[in-house]
Amino acid sequence: MGGHLPAPGQRIGLLGGSFNPAHEGHLAISREALRRLRLDQVWWLVSPQNPLKSPAESAPLAERLAAARTRARHPRIRVGAIESALGTVYSVDTLNALVQRFPRVNFVWLMGADNLLQVPAWKNWQELFHILPVAVFDRPSYHLGALAGIAARRFARQRQPESRAGLLARRTPPAWVFVHQGLYPQSSARIRAARKIRARRP
């Protein structure tokens, strides 16, 4: 990631997504993960193309990477397109590849509450919970729906108390925690919609 190999034993959070574009919510989740999960780093995995979204919706990868690096600007947040290097498309394959490449690193998968609700649509989604511990971060209007959703119910017994979030990176999966945090209404979809409105104005 950026030419720097992680040291054995490090705790690294993985935040995947299109970052189309990166925004304050991504940064807020990353900062909260560093603090609450006691992580050494957070890696932003900028996806070449989300298989559940139309290519027409996405800006070019290079443009999204550059914008994400500008937005991150944090000494412990690294931004890259690991899926391009690994040749993977689906999150489950990316995580398997990273665990094989760095078997002594303690990775944690980071996601917003909106993705906890949507994750059953992902390829082999249940396997994902068996590869790495998962930290889910609250998002506006998704709290109740996410915790009542299919994924939360399926792994209800593996949910860890939020007070033990700092131990999650060393837990044997499946293990996950729901993290309450300050809520940011910003989203990539809203930013793109606002840009379209501005572009139509004379």
Helices and strands as residue ranges (DSSP letters): E 11-17, H 24-36, E 41-46, G 55-57, H 61-72, E 77-80, H 82-86, H 91-101, E 106-112, H 113-118, G 119-121, H 125-131, E 134-137, H 143-147, H 150-154, G 156-158, G 162-170, E 176-179, H 188-200
